């Protein structure tokens, strides 16, 4: 059933190199992954600048007895030099006590608040994880085509000039900021450098996937209800399309992406390329039954299509029966994890519980 549904989509072949050769040697995956990152940078998300030479952490406030004394909650500014001066943004770092080499989630957050409706911090630390969160609009303002403030202003092209066709969009900017959080976390002895994960919901789920695809320090990339230009195919969808997303949110992407409006069949990629770029590390995709705009079936099928890359590298991709999963099905056994829950577009406590189960199995 699943193979037939994928065949009908007529997807571009993930396992063919740019020179037309079929990829059947795992040693050449490094080359193919590099090609995918280059392609998605040029055609979808835009090229990001090189990382800064140094990220400096400034402690603003610390609570040593947070969450009934179970954790330390630090408020920290991360700063670095850019071509146009100094830039910094705040993060919240919550680390459970009496845990050495603790795994950590970087949560790209819609709000600066702790606690938050999308972020069950106490439950996360009770499960033995640290969490570093940052508010995405501390990086660059959303829902505004302006690139003259925030992080983009520090890396802007010539004044009063239109963006070049492959200049980074705001999803790439938020992903780049998450990488700067990782720059800081790897300097902390208590953090397990091999278990840094990045998670986001909706547009920030798209962001988390692009972040993990580019940066091999991330053990797991986690997207919740990410939909179009996240974990859902552009081809074959009757939900949110490229036409719809660039009409409303063109600033999330590079200008080149617009050429695929009503032209999905000619894209030399689809979103299984994005998931595959995380291989052989782990990726987690979660859907919601009533979140039809994000196209749960497409997200599930995309996980199946990306599995080819993991299998080449000797890792199981999505481990699933040959059937469409019912709501509240959890598929956690492979290096691609997936669940679909009942309910709407939302990052729930249930979603976080599955993320943590998956992380503990890695």
Buried (B, 14 or more C-beta within 10 A) or exposed (E): EBEEBBEEBEBBEBBEEEEEEEBEEEEEBEBBBEBBBEBBBBBBBBBBBEBBEEBBBEEEEEBEEBBEEBBBBBBBEBBBBBEEEEBBBBBBBBBBBEBEEBBBBBBBBBBBEBEBEBBBBBBBBBBEBBBBBBBBBBBBBBEEEEBEEBBBBBBBEEEEEEBEBBBBBBBBBBBBBBBBBBBBBEEBEBBBBEBBBBBBBBBBBBBBBBBBBBBEBBBBBBBBBBBBBBBBBBBBBEBBBBBBBBEEBBBBBBBBBBEBBEEBEEBEBBBBBBBBBBBBBBBBBBBBBBBBBBBBBBBBBBBBBBBBBBBBBEBEBBBBEEEBBEBEBBBBEBBBBBBBBEBEBBBBEBBBBBBBBBBEEB
